[in-house]
Amino acid sequence: MTVTEKNLFNLDELTDYKVAEGYSDVRGWEVKDANDRVVGKVDHLLVSKSAERVVYLDVEVDESLIEEGFKTYKDAANGGVHEFLNKEGENHLIIPIGMAKLDKENKIVNTDKIDSATFSKAKRFKKGDVIDFEYEMIIVGYYMGDHTIHGKNTSGGFYDREEFNYLF
C-alpha cells in the first residue's frame, strides 16, 4: 500500500470519537462468514474522518484462512493479471461496516454476503499499516464482485455506498 494522506484511523487513536451510546463495541468479537465459519476477530474499528463515523471493521484473520489463501492471485477485469500476493505477516483485512450483522447475544459479527474462500484470497495488510484509498476500492470491489470501482472513483461520497450503511 502506498503512503498517502491518511483517511482511516483506529477508533482508539481518536480522542474525539467513541462508540455511540446504544451501539455495540465489537472489538474482540469473532467474525463468521456466510457459511458460519470463523474467519477472524475484530481488532479495531476504523473511522473515516471525512465521513465522521466508523466505516470498516479491521479483522485479524484466522490462521487457517491465511494458510488456505497464502499465495493467491486474482485476475483483473481487463484480462491482465492483478496480483493479490499476500506476504508473511499480512494477517489483517477490512470489512465494510454495512456488510456486517451483529449477533449481540453471542457476541459474533456475521458477514452473510462473504464466504471464507473470498476472505482467504482477499488482499491483506500488516497490523498498523496505513490503509490507502486504492486498497479500499480494491477490497470493496473484490467483496462485491463490482468491477465499476476503480481509480476514477474518489473518496468523496464513497462511504455513501450501501456497503457502509450501518445494519446494527
C-alpha positions in Angstrom: 0.0 0.0 0.0 1.2 3.4 -0.8 1.6 6.1 1.8 -1.0 8.8 1.1 -2.9 11.3 3.1 -4.4 9.1 5.9 -8.1 8.9 5.9 -8.8 5.9 8.1 -7.9 5.9 11.8 -8.3 3.3 14.6 -11.1 4.5 16.8 -8.9 4.3 19.9 -6.4 6.8 18.4 -9.0 9.5 18.1 -9.8 11.2 21.4 -12.9 12.9 20.0 -14.5 9.7 18.7 -16.1 6.8 20.6 -18.7 4.0 20.1 -22.0 5.8 20.2 -24.4 5.1 23.0 -26.7 2.2 22.1 -24.2 0.7 19.7 -22.1 -2.4 20.5 -18.3 -2.2 20.7 -17.5 -5.3 18.6 -13.7 -5.2 19.2 -12.7 -8.8 20.2 -15.8 -10.4 18.7 -15.4 -13.4 16.4 -16.3 -12.8 12.7 -18.1 -15.5 10.8 -18.6 -15.9 7.1 -21.7 -16.7 5.0 -21.2 -20.4 5.9 -20.9 -19.8 9.7 -17.1 -20.4 9.6 -14.9 -18.2 11.9 -12.7 -16.0 9.7 -11.1 -14.0 12.5 -11.7 -11.5 15.3 -12.4 -7.7 15.2 -9.2 -6.0 16.2 -10.1 -2.3 15.5 -12.9 -0.1 14.3 -11.8 2.1 11.5 -13.1 5.7 11.4 -13.1 7.9 8.3 -12.7 11.5 9.4 -14.3 12.6 6.1 -17.4 10.5 6.8 -17.1 11.2 10.6 -18.0 7.6 11.5 -16.9 4.0 11.7 -16.7 2.6 8.1 -14.7 -0.6 8.5 -14.0 -3.5 10.9 -10.3 -4.3 11.0 -10.2 -8.1 11.3 -7.3 -10.1 12.4 -7.6 -13.1 10.1 -7.8 -16.7 11.5 -4.6 -18.6 10.8 -6.4 -21.4 8.9 -7.7 -18.9 6.3 -4.3 -17.5 5.8 -3.0 -21.0 5.1 -5.7 -21.6 2.6 -5.1 -18.5 0.6 -1.5 -17.7 1.5 -0.3 -17.1 -2.1 -3.3 -16.1 -4.1 -3.8 -14.2 -7.3 -6.9 -12.5 -8.8 -7.5 -11.9 -12.5 -8.3 -8.3 -13.4 -11.4 -7.4 -15.2 -9.4 -6.1 -18.2 -7.9 -9.5 -18.9 -4.5 -8.7 -17.4 -3.4 -10.1 -14.2 -3.7 -8.2 -10.9 -1.6 -9.8 -8.3 -3.0 -10.4 -4.8 0.1 -11.8 -3.3 -0.2 -11.9 0.4 3.1 -11.8 2.3 4.0 -13.3 5.6 2.8 -11.0 8.5 -0.1 -9.7 6.5 -2.9 -11.0 8.7 -5.5 -8.2 8.7 -8.3 -7.3 6.4 -11.1 -4.8 6.4 -14.8 -5.4 6.1 -17.2 -2.5 5.3 -19.4 -1.9 8.3 -22.6 -2.3 6.3 -21.6 -5.9 5.3 -21.7 -7.0 8.9 -24.6 -8.1 11.1 -24.4 -8.5 14.8 -25.4 -11.4 16.9 -25.3 -9.4 20.2 -26.4 -12.3 22.4 -23.4 -14.4 21.3 -21.0 -11.5 20.5 -20.5 -12.6 16.9 -20.2 -10.5 13.8 -21.7 -12.2 10.8 -20.8 -11.5 7.2 -23.5 -13.4 5.4 -22.6 -12.0 1.9 -18.9 -13.0 2.0 -17.7 -16.6 2.3 -14.4 -17.9 3.7 -12.9 -18.6 0.2 -13.3 -14.9 -0.6 -11.8 -13.9 2.7 -8.9 -16.3 2.2 -8.0 -14.8 -1.1 -8.5 -11.1 -0.2 -5.6 -8.8 -0.1 -4.5 -8.4 3.5 -2.2 -6.0 5.3 0.0 -5.9 8.3 -1.4 -4.5 11.6 -0.6 -0.8 11.8 -0.2 -0.3 8.1 -1.8 2.9 6.6 -4.8 1.8 4.5 -4.9 3.9 1.4 -8.0 4.6 -0.7 -6.7 2.4 -3.5 -6.8 -0.6 -1.2 -10.3 0.3 -0.1 -11.5 0.4 -3.7 -9.8 -3.0 -4.4 -11.2 -4.8 -1.4 -14.8 -3.4 -1.7 -14.8 -4.2 -5.4 -13.5 -7.7 -4.7 -16.1 -8.4 -2.0 -18.9 -7.1 -4.1 -17.7 -8.5 -7.5 -18.1 -5.0 -8.7 -15.6 -4.0 -11.4 -17.0 -0.5 -11.6 -15.0 0.5 -8.6 -11.7 1.8 -10.0 -9.2 4.6 -9.7 -11.5 7.2 -11.2 -13.7 6.9 -8.1 -13.0 9.5 -5.4 -13.2 9.3 -1.7 -15.9 12.0 -1.7 -19.2 10.1 -1.5 -17.6 6.7 -1.4 -18.9 6.0 2.1 -22.5 6.7 0.9 -22.4 3.3 -0.8 -24.7 0.6 0.6 -21.7 -1.4 2.0 -21.2 1.4 4.5 -24.7 1.7 5.9 -25.0 0.6 9.5 -27.1 -2.5 9.8 -26.8 -2.9 13.5 
